[in-house]
Amino acid sequence: MALERSLLLLPLLAMLVVSLVWSETAAERFERQHVDSDSPALNDNAYCNQMMRNRGMTQESCKEFNTFILEDVRKIRAICWNKKAPCKYEFSNCHRSSGPLQVTECRLKGNSQHPQCKYKATNVKKHIIVACYGWPLLPVHLDSSKSHGCLK
């Protein structure tokens, strides 16, 4: 009887292990959607078109706006150890970058429609605010970005 119950639980356990291995953590999702440590700052619409597609933000619909942080991932993760900052959205435990970071903002062009999502690129240096969770603390949400001392 106990062996039969164990055998019944085996497929459920296997599904749980597979889902844990294949599921993306919040920190991994943040890095996929917002971190590009390898690219120089270019005001290049083709960059946004390619990155938004390659990073999975045009699969089901065109994401209207996204920010890519063009800095080393270790520098971005270190923001979580800075002084706390107010969160703009529903998150808590936000932290502000100590200095402006190089970012590329990708904004959906007005007449663009799925599946042909077309973006306009803007490169700027901005302070960013990220929500951090876990241990070690890692960024899980880009809460806001500031340029020239005021909210965007």
C-alpha positions as CSV (number, residue, x, y, z in Angstrom):
1,M,0.0,0.0,0.0
2,A,2.8,2.4,0.9
3,L,4.7,1.5,-2.2
4,E,1.5,2.2,-4.4
5,R,1.2,5.7,-2.8
6,S,4.9,6.4,-3.4
7,L,4.5,5.4,-7.0
8,L,1.5,7.7,-7.4
9,L,3.5,10.6,-6.0
10,L,6.5,10.0,-8.3
11,P,5.0,11.6,-11.4
12,L,4.0,14.7,-9.3
13,L,7.4,15.0,-7.9
14,A,9.0,14.7,-11.3
15,M,6.7,17.4,-12.6
16,L,7.6,19.7,-9.7
17,V,11.4,19.2,-10.3
18,V,11.0,19.9,-14.0
19,S,9.0,23.0,-13.4
20,L,11.5,24.3,-10.9
21,V,14.4,23.7,-13.3
22,W,12.7,25.3,-16.3
23,S,10.9,28.2,-14.6
24,E,12.6,31.6,-14.8
25,T,13.2,33.3,-11.5
26,A,12.2,36.9,-11.0
27,A,15.8,38.0,-11.0
28,E,16.5,36.0,-14.3
29,R,13.4,37.6,-15.8
30,F,14.7,41.1,-14.8
31,E,18.0,40.4,-16.4
32,R,16.4,39.1,-19.6
33,Q,14.1,42.0,-19.9
34,H,16.4,44.9,-18.8
35,V,20.1,44.0,-18.8
36,D,22.4,44.2,-21.8
37,S,26.0,44.3,-20.6
38,D,27.5,43.7,-24.0
39,S,26.1,46.5,-26.2
40,P,27.5,50.0,-26.6
41,A,25.0,53.0,-26.4
42,L,23.5,53.5,-29.9
43,N,20.5,55.5,-30.9
44,D,19.5,52.7,-33.2
45,N,16.0,51.6,-33.8
46,A,17.2,48.3,-35.2
47,Y,18.8,47.6,-31.8
48,C,15.4,47.9,-30.0
49,N,13.6,45.9,-32.7
50,Q,16.0,43.1,-32.4
51,M,16.4,43.1,-28.6
52,M,12.7,43.3,-27.9
53,R,12.2,40.3,-30.2
54,N,15.2,38.3,-29.0
55,R,14.3,38.9,-25.3
56,G,10.7,37.6,-25.8
57,M,8.8,40.9,-25.5
58,T,7.0,40.7,-28.8
59,Q,5.8,37.1,-28.8
60,E,2.1,37.6,-28.0
61,S,1.8,41.3,-28.4
62,C,4.1,44.3,-28.7
63,K,5.3,45.6,-25.3
64,E,4.9,49.3,-25.4
65,F,8.0,50.4,-23.5
66,N,11.1,48.8,-22.2
67,T,14.4,50.0,-20.7
68,F,17.7,48.1,-21.4
69,I,20.5,48.9,-18.9
70,L,23.8,48.9,-20.8
71,E,26.0,48.3,-17.8
72,D,27.8,45.3,-16.2
73,V,25.4,43.0,-14.5
74,R,27.5,43.1,-11.3
75,K,27.1,46.9,-11.2
76,I,23.3,46.6,-11.6
77,R,23.1,43.9,-8.9
78,A,25.1,46.1,-6.5
79,I,22.3,48.7,-6.6
80,C,20.4,46.4,-4.2
81,W,23.0,47.2,-1.5
82,N,22.5,51.0,-1.8
83,K,20.3,53.1,0.4
84,K,16.6,52.3,0.2
85,A,14.4,54.5,-2.1
86,P,10.7,54.9,-2.4
87,C,9.0,52.6,-4.8
88,K,6.8,54.1,-7.5
89,Y,4.7,51.0,-8.1
90,E,3.4,48.1,-5.9
91,F,6.8,46.8,-5.0
92,S,8.8,47.4,-1.8
93,N,12.4,47.2,-0.9
94,C,13.5,49.6,-3.7
95,H,17.1,51.0,-4.1
96,R,18.4,53.8,-6.3
97,S,21.6,53.7,-8.3
98,S,24.3,55.8,-6.8
99,G,25.0,57.4,-10.2
100,P,23.5,57.7,-13.6
101,L,23.6,54.5,-15.8
102,Q,23.7,54.2,-19.5
103,V,20.3,53.0,-20.7
104,T,18.5,52.5,-24.0
105,E,14.7,53.1,-23.9
106,C,12.7,51.3,-26.5
107,R,9.3,52.9,-27.2
108,L,6.7,51.2,-29.6
109,K,6.1,53.3,-32.7
110,G,2.5,54.6,-32.9
111,N,1.5,52.7,-36.1
112,S,3.3,49.4,-35.2
113,Q,1.2,46.3,-34.7
114,H,1.9,42.7,-33.7
115,P,3.7,40.7,-35.1
116,Q,5.7,43.5,-36.8
117,C,6.6,45.4,-33.6
118,K,8.8,48.4,-34.5
119,Y,10.5,50.6,-31.8
120,K,12.2,53.9,-31.5
121,A,15.4,53.9,-29.5
122,T,16.6,56.7,-27.1
123,N,19.9,56.5,-25.3
124,V,20.3,58.4,-22.0
125,K,22.2,58.3,-18.7
126,K,19.7,58.0,-15.8
127,H,19.5,57.0,-12.2
128,I,17.4,53.9,-11.9
129,I,15.3,52.5,-9.0
130,V,15.0,48.7,-8.7
131,A,13.0,46.5,-6.4
132,C,15.3,43.8,-4.8
133,Y,14.4,40.4,-3.2
134,G,16.0,37.1,-2.3
135,W,19.3,36.2,-0.7
136,P,21.6,37.5,-1.9
137,L,19.5,40.5,-2.8
138,L,19.0,40.7,-6.5
139,P,17.0,43.2,-8.7
140,V,13.6,41.8,-9.7
141,H,11.8,44.9,-11.0
142,L,12.8,48.1,-12.7
143,D,10.6,50.5,-10.8
144,S,11.5,53.8,-12.4
145,S,14.3,55.8,-13.9
146,K,15.2,59.4,-13.3
147,S,17.1,61.9,-15.5
148,H,18.3,65.4,-14.7
149,G,16.9,65.0,-11.2
150,C,13.2,64.5,-12.0
151,L,11.0,61.6,-12.8
152,K,10.6,60.6,-16.3
